[in-house]
Amino acid sequence: MWDASSFLSSLTPKFYVALTGTSSLISGLILIFEWWYFKKYGTSFIEQTEMMPASLPPSVTRDWSLVKLLILKSESHVSLNHLGPWLGGNGDGDPLDLKVWRNPMSLLRGAEYGRLWGAVRRAPLTYYDMNLSAQEHQAWFCSGAGTSGVDETLARAWREREPAARVACARAALALRPDCAAALLLLAEEDAPTVLEAERVLRRAWRAGEASWRSLAAAGSAAAAARREAAVLAHVKRRAAMCARRLGRLRDAARLFRELARDAPPALSSLSLHENLIEVLLEQKAYADVQALLARYDDACLSLPRSATVCYTAALLKARAAASSFSTSNTARSLIESALEAARRAIDYNAHVPEYLLELRPLTLPPEHYLRRGDSEAVAYAFWHLRHWRAVDGALELLSVAWTAAGRGAYVTAWSSCADRELLPAHHPPPLMPRGYTPGLLPLAAALCGAAALLAALAQRWPSLALAALDPRRVLLALLAAL
């Protein structure tokens, strides 16, 4: 049986010297790397390991060295949250907040995104963004078996990179089945030159999809096929509602979005249809309906993550209530304080949004996907909601005060510049986020660890000289002489 006492008694002083030197060398290398990483990226490599989400795409996880993390709200507060995983804690970060989500307000590729390419020859979407959309479309609209020629043609259409190839595949699918709603949906997205033409094609897809879904339901076909047709029909209705919003038919758009939010299949649960409805109601200036919708989703959808639309719409409604009160009573003062607090909470959620609402940074076309709490979500929100903030007197001034009080975005939540860089086009300038102060004690601690490792190596090589140099009595006399 192994005896620990005999093992420890057999260890020589050289072992302890080598152990001390090795540990000091490793500690010094870690501290030097931490200092270099902080100098280059402005954040701690050690503390960021707690908030690395498992839900980010592989390309982001591979390049996690560019991830920017939380800057503490109080500079004098010392946080040990990064020790949570080692101590058995789960941490406070919600991985859903750092996930790439589908943009519910995305534009039409042919009628809207294509105009930017035709005008200035700039790609409005990145390949990574379009690849995510292709994967979602294959999962929603294509059968797993792929036995029919239409399914194979549509699967190839979603995988094609060039718009002309996708349109050709969609036309080939229509040649095989003239009432294919998924192919008509692709043509409305990719080939229609105007929103009015896209709506006309979507109306045709609506009729075809509804007839196909009813025939499958009446025939008692497989549940997977019925769910697929229901998903296609719901997506067609959603895009038709968005076209009605673009064309100014707000009542039709609000009615369709209400129906979809009530009867949407599980395939649309991740598309945040309530955000589309919020934007339409704000355009109608139906602020009471927006307030009721926010209250309902705050109570009923606790499992869903927050979004910039929900947070900043709540702040907008508070700012409107404060601006409508011109008295100096305690009620007006409490309304202003409540509005400032709502704006502060919204800034805490996504600190990139005020720069776009206050027009300090140029906007670009919103991507089809965005990163929660990232710059891409701020672009997607501000592109549609800037007009609503302008319509409320004093709202932008109150947001500016709250943003200045918050340090102009100095305290931001976790965000990934790598994911935003893959989702936003190359011509959009990246955000200039504030950087933390480089800890000055890191080089000193690394130097002390290096000195300890050097002394251990010298003691290992020349033990007699090291014993004479490190004699406690000699060291004590030297210290007394120095004093």
C-alpha positions in Angstrom: 0.0 0.0 0.0 1.2 3.5 -0.9 2.5 5.3 2.2 2.2 9.1 1.9 4.5 9.8 4.9 7.3 7.7 3.5 6.9 9.4 0.1 7.1 12.9 1.6 10.1 12.0 3.8 12.0 10.7 0.7 11.7 14.1 -1.1 14.9 16.0 -1.2 15.2 19.8 -1.0 16.0 19.9 -4.7 12.5 18.7 -5.4 11.0 21.6 -3.6 13.3 24.0 -5.3 12.4 22.6 -8.7 8.7 22.8 -7.8 9.0 26.4 -6.7 10.8 27.4 -9.8 8.4 25.6 -12.1 5.3 27.1 -10.5 6.9 30.6 -10.4 7.8 30.3 -14.1 4.2 29.3 -15.1 2.7 32.0 -12.9 5.0 34.6 -14.5 4.1 33.5 -18.0 0.3 33.7 -17.2 0.7 37.2 -15.8 2.7 38.4 -18.8 0.1 36.9 -21.2 -2.7 38.5 -19.1 -0.9 41.9 -19.2 -0.4 41.7 -23.0 -4.0 40.6 -23.6 -5.3 43.5 -21.5 -3.1 46.0 -23.3 -4.3 44.7 -26.7 -8.0 44.0 -26.1 -8.9 46.1 -23.1 -10.3 43.3 -21.1 -9.2 40.4 -18.8 -8.6 37.0 -20.4 -9.2 35.3 -17.0 -12.5 37.0 -16.2 -14.0 36.5 -19.6 -14.1 32.7 -19.3 -17.2 32.9 -17.0 -19.4 34.6 -19.6 -18.4 32.6 -22.7 -21.8 31.3 -24.0 -22.2 27.9 -25.5 -24.9 29.2 -27.8 -22.7 31.4 -30.0 -21.8 30.1 -33.5 -18.6 28.1 -33.9 -16.9 30.8 -35.8 -17.3 33.2 -32.8 -16.3 30.5 -30.3 -13.1 29.8 -32.2 -12.2 33.5 -32.2 -13.3 34.3 -28.6 -10.1 36.3 -28.1 -11.9 39.3 -29.6 -14.9 39.1 -27.2 -15.5 42.3 -25.2 -16.8 41.7 -21.7 -18.6 43.5 -18.9 -17.0 46.6 -17.5 -18.2 46.8 -13.9 -20.7 49.5 -13.0 -18.6 50.6 -10.1 -14.9 51.0 -10.6 -14.3 50.7 -6.9 -16.1 47.4 -6.6 -14.0 44.3 -6.6 -15.8 41.4 -8.3 -15.0 37.7 -7.9 -17.7 36.6 -10.3 -15.1 35.0 -12.5 -14.5 32.4 -9.8 -18.1 31.3 -9.9 -17.6 28.3 -12.2 -14.7 27.1 -10.1 -16.7 27.5 -6.8 -19.8 25.8 -8.2 -21.8 28.9 -9.1 -23.7 29.4 -12.3 -23.0 33.1 -12.8 -25.4 35.8 -13.6 -25.0 35.9 -17.4 -27.9 34.6 -19.5 -26.6 32.7 -22.5 -29.7 33.6 -24.4 -28.7 37.3 -24.2 -25.5 36.5 -26.2 -27.2 34.4 -28.9 -27.5 35.3 -32.6 -31.2 35.8 -33.3 -33.3 36.2 -36.4 -34.1 39.9 -37.1 -37.9 40.1 -37.2 -37.7 43.4 -39.1 -35.4 42.2 -41.9 -35.9 43.7 -45.3 -36.7 42.2 -48.6 -33.6 41.1 -50.5 -34.7 42.0 -54.0 -36.9 45.1 -53.4 -34.9 46.7 -50.5 -31.5 45.2 -49.9 -30.8 45.0 -53.6 -31.2 48.8 -54.0 -28.0 49.4 -52.0 -26.0 47.1 -54.3 -27.6 48.7 -57.4 -26.8 52.3 -56.1 -23.3 52.1 -54.7 -22.2 48.6 -55.3 -22.0 47.7 -51.6 -23.0 44.3 -50.3 -25.8 44.9 -47.7 -25.5 41.4 -46.2 -22.6 39.3 -45.2 -22.1 35.7 -46.3 -22.3 34.5 -42.7 -25.7 36.3 -42.3 -27.1 34.8 -45.6 -25.8 31.3 -44.6 -27.7 31.5 -41.4 -30.9 32.4 -43.3 -30.3 29.5 -45.7 -30.0 27.0 -42.8 -33.2 28.3 -41.3 -35.1 28.1 -44.6 -34.0 24.6 -45.2 -35.1 23.6 -41.7 -38.5 25.4 -42.0 -39.5 24.8 -45.6 -37.7 21.6 -46.8 -38.6 18.0 -45.8 -35.9 15.9 -44.3 -36.3 13.1 -46.7 -36.1 15.2 -49.8 -37.8 12.5 -51.9 -39.7 14.7 -54.4 -38.1 16.8 -57.1 -39.6 20.0 -55.7 -38.1 19.5 -52.3 -34.7 18.8 -53.8 -34.9 21.8 -56.0 -35.9 24.1 -53.1 -33.2 22.7 -50.9 -30.7 23.5 -53.6 -32.2 27.0 -54.0 -31.7 27.9 -50.4 -28.1 26.6 -50.5 -27.1 28.7 -53.6 -25.0 31.7 -52.9 -25.8 33.8 -55.9 -29.3 35.4 -56.1 -29.7 34.5 -59.8 -29.1 30.8 -59.0 -31.7 30.9 -56.2 -34.2 32.5 -58.5 -33.6 30.0 -61.2 -34.1 27.1 -58.8 -37.3 28.6 -57.5 -38.6 28.9 -61.1 -37.6 25.3 -61.7 -39.6 24.3 -58.6 -42.6 26.3 -59.9 -42.3 24.5 -63.2 -42.6 21.2 -61.4 -45.4 22.4 -59.1 -47.1 25.7 -60.0 -48.8 26.1 -56.6 -45.5 25.7 -54.5 -45.8 28.4 -51.8 -42.2 28.1 -50.7 -40.9 28.8 -54.2 -43.3 31.8 -54.5 -42.0 33.1 -51.2 -38.4 32.8 -52.4 -39.4 34.7 -55.6 -41.0 37.5 -53.5 -37.9 37.8 -51.4 -35.3 37.6 -54.2 -36.8 38.5 -57.5 -39.5 41.1 -56.9 -38.1 44.6 -57.8 -40.6 46.6 -55.7 -42.5 46.0 -52.4 -45.8 46.2 -54.3 -44.7 43.4 -56.7 -43.4 41.4 -53.7 -46.8 41.7 -52.0 -48.6 40.6 -55.2 -46.4 37.4 -55.3 -46.9 36.9 -51.6 -50.7 37.0 -52.0 -50.4 34.3 -54.6 -48.2 32.3 -52.3 -50.8 32.8 -49.5 -53.6 31.3 -51.6 -51.4 28.4 -52.7 -50.1 27.7 -49.2 -53.6 27.9 -47.6 -55.0 25.4 -50.1 -52.1 23.0 -49.7 -52.3 23.1 -45.9 -56.1 22.5 -46.0 -55.7 19.6 -48.4 -53.1 18.0 -46.2 -55.2 18.5 -43.1 -58.3 17.0 -44.8 -56.4 14.0 -46.1 -54.9 13.3 -42.7 -51.3 13.4 -44.1 -48.2 13.1 -42.0 -47.8 15.6 -39.2 -44.4 16.7 -40.4 -45.8 17.7 -43.8 -48.7 19.6 -42.3 -46.3 21.4 -39.9 -44.1 22.3 -42.8 -47.0 23.8 -44.8 -48.2 25.6 -41.8 -44.7 27.2 -41.3 -44.6 28.2 -45.0 -48.1 29.8 -44.7 -47.2 31.6 -41.5 -44.0 33.0 -43.0 -45.9 34.2 -46.1 -48.5 35.9 -43.9 -45.7 37.6 -41.9 -44.0 38.9 -45.0 -47.3 40.1 -46.4 -47.9 42.0 -43.2 -44.5 43.6 -43.5 -45.3 44.6 -47.1 -48.5 46.2 -45.9 -46.5 48.1 -43.3 -44.1 49.3 -45.9 -46.9 50.5 -48.2 -48.6 52.4 -45.3 -51.6 50.1 -44.7 -51.0 50.1 -40.9 -54.4 48.7 -39.9 -54.0 45.7 -42.2 -50.4 45.1 -40.9 -51.5 45.4 -37.2 -54.4 43.0 -37.8 -52.1 40.4 -39.5 -49.4 40.7 -36.8 -52.0 40.2 -34.1 -53.4 37.1 -35.8 -49.9 35.7 -36.3 -48.9 36.4 -32.7 -52.0 34.6 -31.5 -52.0 31.6 -33.9 -48.3 31.3 -34.9 -46.9 27.8 -35.2 -43.8 26.8 -33.1 -41.6 27.5 -36.2 -42.2 31.3 -35.6 -41.7 31.3 -31.9 -38.1 32.6 -32.3 -39.1 35.5 -34.7 -40.4 37.8 -32.0 -43.6 38.8 -33.8 -44.5 41.1 -30.9 -41.7 43.4 -32.0 -43.3 43.8 -35.4 -46.6 44.6 -33.8 -44.9 47.1 -31.4 -43.4 49.0 -34.3 -46.7 49.1 -36.2 -48.5 50.4 -33.2 -45.9 53.1 -32.6 -46.3 54.2 -36.2 -50.0 54.4 -35.5 -49.2 56.3 -32.3 -51.4 53.8 -30.4 -49.3 54.2 -27.2 -51.9 52.7 -24.9 -51.9 49.5 -27.0 -48.1 49.4 -26.9 -48.1 49.7 -23.1 -50.7 46.9 -22.8 -48.6 44.7 -25.2 -45.4 45.3 -23.2 -47.2 44.6 -19.9 -48.6 41.3 -21.3 -45.2 40.1 -22.6 -43.5 41.1 -19.3 -45.9 38.9 -17.5 -46.4 36.0 -19.9 -43.1 35.7 -21.7 -40.7 35.5 -18.9 -39.0 32.6 -20.6 -38.0 34.7 -23.6 -34.9 36.9 -23.4 -35.2 40.7 -23.4 -34.5 42.7 -26.5 -33.6 46.3 -27.4 -37.1 46.8 -28.8 -38.8 45.9 -25.5 -36.3 47.8 -23.3 -36.1 51.0 -25.4 -39.9 51.0 -26.1 -40.5 51.0 -22.4 -38.1 53.9 -22.0 -39.8 55.8 -24.8 -43.2 55.4 -23.2 -41.9 56.6 -19.9 -40.2 59.6 -21.6 -43.5 60.4 -23.3 -45.4 60.3 -20.0 -42.8 62.6 -18.5 -42.8 65.0 -21.4 -46.6 65.4 -21.2 -46.4 66.6 -17.7 -45.4 70.3 -17.5 -46.1 70.9 -13.8 -43.5 71.1 -11.1 -45.3 68.8 -8.7 -44.0 65.7 -7.1 -45.9 63.6 -9.6 -44.0 65.2 -12.5 -40.7 64.8 -10.7 -41.4 61.1 -10.1 -42.3 60.7 -13.8 -39.0 62.2 -14.9 -37.1 60.0 -12.4 -39.0 56.9 -13.7 -38.2 57.9 -17.3 -34.5 58.3 -16.5 -34.5 55.0 -14.7 -36.1 53.2 -17.6 -33.6 54.8 -20.0 -30.7 53.7 -17.7 -32.0 50.1 -17.7 -32.3 50.2 -21.5 -28.7 51.5 -21.8 -27.5 48.8 -19.4 -29.0 46.2 -21.7 -27.6 47.6 -25.0 -25.3 50.7 -24.8 -24.8 50.9 -28.6 -28.4 52.1 -29.3 -28.1 55.7 -28.0 -25.3 56.5 -30.5 -27.6 55.7 -33.4 -30.7 57.4 -31.8 -28.7 60.5 -31.1 -27.2 60.3 -34.6 -23.6 60.1 -33.5 -22.9 57.2 -35.7 -24.1 56.5 -39.3 -26.8 53.8 -39.8 -26.7 51.1 -42.4 -29.3 48.6 -43.6 -30.2 46.1 -40.8 -28.9 42.5 -41.1 -31.1 39.5 -41.2 -29.6 38.3 -37.9 -28.3 40.2 -34.9 -26.4 39.5 -31.7 -28.4 40.3 -28.6 -26.9 43.3 -26.8 -24.5 43.9 -29.6 -24.0 46.6 -32.2 -25.9 44.6 -34.8 -29.1 44.6 -32.6 -28.6 48.4 -32.1 -28.6 48.9 -35.9 -31.7 46.7 -36.4 -33.6 48.6 -33.7 -32.5 52.2 -34.6 -33.2 51.7 -38.3 -37.0 51.5 -37.6 -37.4 53.2 -34.3 -35.5 56.4 -34.8 -38.6 58.0 -36.3 -40.6 57.1 -33.2 -38.1 58.7 -30.8 -38.2 61.9 -33.0 -42.0 61.9 -32.8 -42.0 62.2 -29.0 -41.0 65.7 -27.8 -38.1 65.6 -25.3 -37.5 61.8 -25.6 -34.1 62.2 -27.3 -33.0 64.9 -24.8 -33.9 62.7 -21.9 -32.0 59.7 -23.5 -29.0 62.0 -24.0 -29.0 62.9 -20.3 -29.3 59.3 -19.2 -26.6 58.2 -21.6 -24.2 61.0 -20.4 -25.0 60.0 -16.8 -24.1 56.4 -17.6 -20.7 57.4 -18.9 -21.6 57.4 -22.6 -21.7 53.7 -22.8 -18.6 53.1 -20.6 -20.4 50.3 -18.7 -21.6 47.9 -21.3 -22.8 44.3 -21.2 -21.0 41.4 -22.8 -20.8 41.6 -26.5 -18.8 40.0 -29.3 -17.1 42.2 -31.8 -16.3 39.1 -33.8 -20.0 38.1 -34.2 -21.0 41.7 -35.0 -18.2 41.9 -37.6 -19.6 38.8 -39.3 -23.2 40.0 -39.2 -22.6 43.7 -40.3 -21.3 44.6 -43.7 -17.6 45.7 -44.1 -18.5 49.3 -44.9 -20.1 49.8 -41.5 -17.5 51.2 -39.0 -17.1 49.2 -35.9 -17.9 50.7 -32.5 -15.2 52.4 -30.5 -15.9 51.0 -27.1 -14.1 52.4 -24.0 -11.1 50.4 -22.8 -10.2 49.7 -19.2 -7.1 50.8 -17.4 -4.1 48.5 -17.7 -3.4 47.0 -14.3 0.1 48.3 -13.3 0.8 45.5 -10.8 0.7 42.8 -13.4 4.2 43.5 -14.8 5.6 43.8 -11.2 4.0 40.4 -10.2 5.3 38.8 -13.4 8.8 40.2 -12.6 8.7 38.8 -9.1 7.6 35.4 -10.4 10.4 35.4 -12.9 12.9 36.4 -10.2 11.7 33.5 -8.1 12.0 31.1 -11.0 15.5 32.4 -11.7 16.6 32.0 -8.0 15.2 28.5 -8.0 17.2 27.6 -11.1 20.3 29.0 -9.6 19.7 27.1 -6.4 19.2 24.0 -8.3 22.5 24.5 -10.2 24.7 25.8 -7.3 23.1 24.6 -4.1 26.0 25.5 -1.8 26.2 29.1 -3.0 22.5 29.5 -2.8 22.5 28.2 0.8 25.2 30.7 1.7 23.4 33.6 -0.1 20.0 32.8 1.4 21.2 32.1 4.9 18.5 33.6 7.2 21.0 35.1 9.6 22.8 36.8 6.7 19.6 38.1 5.2 18.4 39.4 8.5 21.7 41.3 9.1 21.5 42.8 5.6 18.0 44.0 6.3 19.0 45.5 9.7 21.9 47.2 8.0 19.6 48.7 5.4 17.3 50.0 8.0 
